[in-house]
Amino acid sequence: MVQPSDPHRVLGRPEAAQADPGGCPGAGMTAGNAPGRLIAQGLSYGDIAVGDWYETGAVAVTEQMIESFAELTGDRFEIHMSVAGAQRHGFQARVAHGLLVLSLVDGLKNQAQAGFRAIASLGWDWTFAAPVVAGDEIRARIVVAGKRETRNAARGILALRFVVTNQRGETVQSGDNKLMVYR
């Protein structure tokens, strides 16, 4: 239920979100803090509580995306370029570049129903847990794992925890992003 006093989130997380999302520190409910699913765009530092979360839409990873990323970056390792090359390394199909998937996830974050008044990304700490192959569909759950003020009164830093899953619900990538936002 949307609380009239808080138009930015649905307070009280649904049962599926009650579990600790990917071991995210600070993602649980705390006294005096009622995190929920974020539902608004243009969120500033003060609008966000540790434990708030949202899910992105999904995107299908295509062979054309893999081709384009290889052309752009020059990364033509054979697991990306052909089924035969992928099979020589034990994969069933062409494997998407890990950094392609991370880039798609960042795009999904920026296109999601919830969004931050971001200034800049300050870095990523990321893990490739399982291959994403051509034809897979990916989506992400993003949890606000922490937040801190900066010396600049107009800015704050959010620690975002991502868990990226495929169409079978398997975790394929996960990690953290520090995002500078307007206060």
C-alpha positions in Angstrom: 0.0 0.0 0.0 1.3 3.4 -0.9 1.6 5.7 2.2 0.2 9.2 1.5 3.1 10.7 3.5 5.7 8.9 1.3 4.9 9.0 -2.4 8.3 7.5 -3.4 7.9 4.0 -2.1 5.5 1.2 -1.2 6.3 0.7 2.5 6.7 -2.8 3.9 8.4 -5.2 1.5 6.5 -8.1 -0.1 7.2 -11.5 1.4 9.6 -12.3 -1.5 11.7 -9.3 -0.5 11.8 -10.1 3.2 14.8 -12.4 2.7 18.2 -10.7 2.7 18.7 -9.9 -1.0 22.1 -11.4 -2.0 23.7 -10.9 1.4 23.3 -7.1 1.1 24.5 -5.5 4.3 22.0 -3.0 5.7 19.2 -4.2 3.5 17.0 -5.4 6.3 14.3 -3.5 8.1 15.6 -1.4 11.0 13.8 0.5 13.8 12.7 3.9 12.6 13.3 3.1 9.0 10.7 1.5 6.8 12.3 0.6 3.5 10.2 -0.5 0.6 9.9 -0.9 -3.1 10.9 2.4 -4.8 8.2 3.6 -7.3 9.2 7.1 -8.3 11.7 8.8 -10.7 13.9 11.7 -9.7 14.7 10.5 -6.2 17.1 12.6 -4.2 19.3 11.4 -1.3 16.8 12.4 1.3 14.0 10.4 -0.4 15.9 7.1 -0.1 16.2 4.8 2.9 18.7 2.0 3.3 16.9 -1.2 2.4 14.8 0.5 -0.4 14.8 -1.7 -3.5 13.4 -2.0 -7.0 13.5 -4.3 -9.9 14.4 -3.4 -13.5 12.6 -4.5 -16.6 14.2 -7.3 -18.7 16.3 -7.3 -21.8 17.1 -10.2 -24.2 20.8 -10.6 -25.0 21.1 -11.1 -28.7 23.9 -12.3 -31.0 23.8 -8.9 -32.7 24.5 -7.3 -29.3 27.5 -9.6 -28.8 28.7 -8.8 -32.3 28.4 -5.1 -31.8 30.2 -5.2 -28.5 33.0 -7.2 -30.0 33.3 -4.7 -32.8 33.3 -1.8 -30.4 35.8 -3.2 -27.9 38.0 -5.5 -30.0 37.3 -8.4 -27.6 36.9 -11.2 -30.1 37.7 -14.1 -27.8 36.2 -17.2 -29.4 33.6 -18.0 -26.7 31.9 -14.8 -27.8 32.2 -15.1 -31.6 30.9 -18.6 -32.4 29.0 -21.6 -31.0 31.9 -23.8 -32.0 34.4 -21.6 -30.2 32.2 -21.5 -27.1 31.8 -25.3 -27.2 35.6 -25.8 -27.3 35.6 -24.1 -23.8 32.6 -26.1 -22.5 29.8 -23.7 -23.1 26.6 -24.6 -25.0 26.2 -21.4 -26.9 27.9 -18.1 -27.6 28.7 -16.3 -24.3 28.0 -12.6 -23.9 30.9 -10.5 -22.8 30.6 -9.9 -19.0 31.1 -6.2 -19.5 28.4 -6.2 -22.1 26.0 -7.6 -19.5 27.1 -5.1 -16.9 26.5 -2.3 -19.4 23.1 -3.6 -20.2 22.3 -3.8 -16.4 23.4 -0.1 -16.0 21.0 0.8 -18.8 18.2 -1.2 -17.2 18.8 0.7 -14.0 18.5 4.0 -15.8 15.3 2.9 -17.6 13.6 1.5 -14.5 10.3 2.8 -12.9 12.4 4.1 -10.0 15.3 6.4 -10.6 17.8 8.6 -8.8 18.8 12.2 -9.4 22.3 10.9 -10.2 25.4 12.9 -10.8 28.0 10.2 -11.5 28.9 6.6 -10.9 31.9 6.4 -8.6 32.8 2.7 -9.4 31.8 -0.9 -9.5 32.8 -4.0 -7.6 31.4 -6.8 -9.8 31.3 -10.6 -10.1 30.4 -12.7 -13.1 28.7 -15.7 -11.4 27.5 -17.7 -14.5 27.6 -17.3 -18.2 25.0 -15.3 -20.1 24.5 -16.8 -23.5 22.9 -15.4 -26.6 19.1 -15.7 -26.2 19.2 -15.3 -22.4 17.0 -12.6 -20.8 18.4 -10.6 -17.9 17.0 -8.4 -15.2 18.2 -6.9 -11.9 17.1 -6.3 -8.4 18.7 -3.2 -6.9 18.9 -2.6 -3.2 20.1 0.5 -1.4 22.8 -1.1 0.8 24.1 2.1 2.3 24.2 5.9 2.0 26.5 8.6 3.3 26.7 12.3 3.1 29.6 14.2 1.6 31.3 17.4 2.5 29.4 19.0 -0.4 25.9 19.7 1.1 24.4 19.3 -2.4 25.6 15.7 -2.8 25.4 12.2 -1.2 26.6 8.8 -2.1 24.4 5.7 -2.4 25.8 2.1 -2.2 23.7 0.0 -4.5 23.7 -3.8 -4.4 22.7 -5.5 -7.7 21.7 -9.1 -8.2 21.3 -10.0 -11.9 19.2 -13.0 -12.9 18.4 -14.8 -16.1 15.0 -16.0 -17.3 15.4 -19.1 -15.1 15.9 -17.0 -12.0 19.6 -18.0 -11.8 22.1 -15.4 -10.5 24.4 -14.6 -13.4 26.1 -11.4 -12.1 26.1 -9.4 -8.9 27.9 -6.6 -7.3 28.0 -3.1 -5.9 27.9 0.4 -7.4 28.6 3.7 -5.6 26.4 6.4 -7.1 26.7 10.1 -6.3 23.3 11.7 -6.2 21.8 15.1 -5.5 20.7 15.7 -1.9 
